[in-house]
Amino acid sequence: MDGATIRASPQRHWDASDAGDFTAEHDIYRDDAVLDYPESRERIRGRRNIQESRFVQPNKKRFAVRSMIGSGDLWVTEFVLTYDGIPTYAVSIMEFRDGLVAHETQYFADRFEPSPSRAHLVELVGGS
């Protein structure tokens, strides 16, 4: 599978995630895929379990991709995940095998106020 085809897979995944299409959202995963959430120490094994874990979440979610970069079997997406109107910044690292995600790790970070100690060194940027 070529790079352009693999690159299209994460984009379809994020588009389906934002649309709430739980079937299309999970077409990207191998049946034996593994999803890790390091901050909560969770590991979910299997495409069906990954899908169910997202289906049972009660929050209204929106996904906005900020950037996607990768090549071959490794793709990284920076995105904003908004739960019930509150943005969280996230990074997804997808490792592909045979054209499907075999392993994904997602990292999450909430917005925080800038430190006064470095105020003279930085500029604030807008957006989510």
C-alpha positions as CSV (number, residue, x, y, z in Angstrom):
1,M,0.0,0.0,0.0
2,D,1.5,3.4,-1.0
3,G,2.0,6.4,1.3
4,A,-0.9,8.4,-0.3
5,T,-3.3,5.6,0.4
6,I,-2.2,5.1,4.0
7,R,-2.3,8.9,4.5
8,A,-5.9,8.9,3.4
9,S,-6.8,6.4,6.0
10,P,-6.2,8.6,9.1
11,Q,-8.0,11.5,7.4
12,R,-11.1,9.3,6.8
13,H,-10.8,8.1,10.4
14,W,-10.8,11.7,11.8
15,D,-13.6,12.8,9.5
16,A,-15.7,9.8,10.6
17,S,-14.8,10.5,14.3
18,D,-16.0,14.1,14.0
19,A,-19.2,13.0,12.2
20,G,-20.0,10.4,14.9
21,D,-19.8,7.5,12.4
22,F,-18.6,4.8,14.7
23,T,-18.5,2.1,11.9
24,A,-16.3,4.1,9.5
25,E,-14.2,5.5,12.4
26,H,-13.0,2.0,13.3
27,D,-12.5,0.6,9.8
28,I,-8.9,1.8,10.1
29,Y,-8.0,-0.8,12.8
30,R,-6.8,-4.4,12.5
31,D,-9.0,-6.9,14.4
32,D,-6.1,-7.3,16.9
33,A,-5.2,-3.6,17.2
34,V,-4.0,-2.1,20.4
35,L,-4.9,1.4,21.7
36,D,-2.9,3.0,24.6
37,Y,-3.8,6.0,26.7
38,P,-0.6,6.5,28.7
39,E,-2.1,9.3,31.0
40,S,-4.8,7.0,32.3
41,R,-2.6,3.8,32.1
42,E,-5.3,2.1,29.9
43,R,-4.7,-0.4,27.1
44,I,-7.6,-1.6,24.9
45,R,-7.1,-4.7,22.8
46,G,-9.1,-5.4,19.7
47,R,-10.9,-3.3,17.2
48,R,-14.3,-4.2,18.7
49,N,-13.3,-3.2,22.2
50,I,-11.8,0.1,20.9
51,Q,-15.0,0.8,19.1
52,E,-17.2,0.0,22.1
53,S,-15.0,2.1,24.4
54,R,-15.7,5.1,22.3
55,F,-19.4,4.3,21.7
56,V,-20.2,4.2,25.4
57,Q,-18.6,7.6,26.2
58,P,-21.5,9.9,27.1
59,N,-19.7,13.1,25.9
60,K,-20.5,15.0,22.7
61,K,-17.2,15.0,20.8
62,R,-15.8,17.0,18.0
63,F,-12.4,16.5,16.3
64,A,-10.4,19.2,14.5
65,V,-7.2,18.0,12.8
66,R,-4.4,20.6,13.1
67,S,-1.7,18.6,11.3
68,M,-0.9,15.2,10.1
69,I,2.6,14.0,9.2
70,G,4.2,10.6,8.5
71,S,5.4,8.2,6.0
72,G,5.3,4.5,5.4
73,D,3.7,2.8,8.4
74,L,4.0,5.6,11.0
75,W,1.6,8.5,11.1
76,V,1.2,11.3,13.7
77,T,-1.9,13.5,14.0
78,E,-2.1,16.6,16.1
79,F,-5.8,17.4,16.8
80,V,-8.2,19.2,19.1
81,L,-10.7,16.9,20.7
82,T,-13.6,18.9,22.1
83,Y,-15.7,17.2,24.8
84,D,-19.0,19.0,25.5
85,G,-17.5,22.2,24.3
86,I,-14.2,22.0,26.2
87,P,-11.1,21.6,24.0
88,T,-8.3,19.2,24.8
89,Y,-5.2,19.1,22.7
90,A,-4.2,15.6,21.5
91,V,-1.6,13.7,19.6
92,S,-2.3,10.3,18.0
93,I,0.6,8.0,16.9
94,M,-0.6,5.3,14.5
95,E,1.5,2.4,13.5
96,F,0.2,0.5,10.4
97,R,0.7,-3.1,9.4
98,D,-0.7,-4.3,6.1
99,G,-2.5,-1.0,5.6
100,L,-4.4,-1.0,8.9
101,V,-3.6,0.4,12.3
102,A,-1.9,-2.3,14.5
103,H,-1.1,0.1,17.4
104,E,-2.2,3.6,18.3
105,T,-1.1,5.7,21.3
106,Q,-3.0,8.9,22.1
107,Y,-1.7,11.7,24.4
108,F,-3.9,14.4,25.8
109,A,-3.2,17.9,27.3
110,D,-5.5,20.5,28.6
111,R,-5.0,24.2,28.0
112,F,-3.1,26.0,30.8
113,E,-2.3,29.6,31.6
114,P,1.1,30.8,30.5
115,S,3.8,31.2,33.1
116,P,4.5,34.9,34.1
117,S,8.2,34.0,34.3
118,R,8.5,33.7,30.5
119,A,5.9,36.3,29.5
120,H,8.7,38.5,28.1
121,L,9.8,35.7,25.8
122,V,6.6,34.5,24.2
123,E,3.6,35.6,22.1
124,L,0.2,34.2,22.6
125,V,-1.4,32.6,19.6
126,G,-5.1,32.2,19.0
127,G,-7.1,29.3,18.0
128,S,-8.0,26.1,19.6
